[in-house]
């Protein structure tokens, strides 16, 4: 299945720029496209997500009460685990946050 890296609404872009100005990373939630969604930006969820990262990278997840996520190496960061400071959801700028009805992809209960 193809994956979608959604584009963000203006308020999200501002918050990402502010966070990155502090030399910290932000990652977008990449959603799986099943090809039947009416919104090609959020895969029909109506929301796009951004995680604002803090301490890292480390070779192993950091212990404690805060969740962490693995980020591959790029031009701006080293590979490793980063603490997730917060994750925010924003209305999708393409469908204005209207969640699209999804057909059930689970197997049907036998009659």
C-alpha positions in Angstrom: 0.0 0.0 0.0 1.3 3.5 -0.7 1.8 5.9 2.2 0.8 9.6 2.4 3.0 12.3 4.0 0.3 14.9 4.5 0.8 18.6 4.0 -0.1 20.8 7.0 -2.4 23.7 7.7 -0.9 27.2 8.3 -1.1 27.0 12.1 0.7 23.7 12.2 3.5 25.0 9.9 3.9 28.0 12.3 4.2 25.7 15.4 6.6 23.4 13.5 8.8 26.4 12.6 8.8 27.6 16.2 9.7 24.2 17.5 12.5 23.8 14.9 13.8 27.2 15.8 14.9 25.7 19.1 17.0 23.1 17.1 14.4 20.4 17.8 12.8 18.0 15.4 9.2 17.5 14.3 7.8 14.4 12.5 4.6 14.0 10.6 2.4 11.0 11.1 2.6 9.1 7.8 -0.7 7.4 7.0 -1.4 4.4 4.9 -3.5 4.9 1.8 -6.0 2.2 0.9 -6.9 4.0 -2.3 -10.6 4.4 -1.5 -10.4 7.6 0.6 -12.0 10.7 -0.8 -9.2 12.9 0.9 -5.8 12.1 -0.5 -4.0 14.2 2.2 -5.3 12.6 5.4 -6.5 9.2 4.1 -10.0 10.1 5.2 -9.1 10.7 8.9 -9.9 14.4 8.8 -6.9 15.2 10.9 -3.1 15.4 10.3 -0.7 14.8 13.1 2.7 16.2 14.1 4.9 14.9 16.9 7.2 17.5 18.5 10.4 15.8 19.6 12.8 16.6 22.4 15.9 14.8 23.7 17.8 12.5 21.3 19.1 10.8 19.3 20.0 7.8 21.5 20.8 4.2 20.5 18.0 2.9 22.7 14.6 4.3 23.7 15.0 6.6 26.7 13.6 5.2 29.9 10.9 7.0 31.8 7.3 8.0 31.4 7.5 9.9 28.1 7.1 8.0 24.9 9.8 8.0 22.3 10.0 7.4 18.5 12.8 6.2 16.2 13.9 8.6 13.5 16.2 7.6 10.6 19.2 9.8 9.9 18.7 12.7 7.6 20.6 15.9 6.6 19.4 17.6 9.8 19.6 14.8 12.4 21.4 11.7 13.4 19.6 8.3 13.6 18.1 7.2 16.8 15.4 7.5 19.4 13.9 10.8 20.4 11.5 11.7 23.2 8.1 12.8 22.0 7.3 16.1 23.9 3.8 16.3 22.5 1.7 15.2 19.5 -0.9 17.6 18.1 -3.7 17.0 15.6 -4.8 19.6 13.1 -7.8 19.7 10.8 -6.8 18.5 7.4 -6.3 21.6 5.1 -7.6 19.6 2.1 -10.9 18.3 3.5 -11.2 20.9 6.3 -11.2 18.1 8.9 -14.3 16.3 7.7 -13.7 12.6 8.5 -14.5 10.5 5.5 -16.7 7.3 6.0 -14.5 4.2 5.7 -15.7 0.8 4.5 -14.8 -1.9 7.0 -11.6 -3.7 6.0 -12.0 -6.4 8.6 -13.4 -9.8 7.7 -17.2 -10.1 8.1 -18.7 -12.2 10.8 -19.9 -15.5 9.3 -23.7 -15.9 9.1 
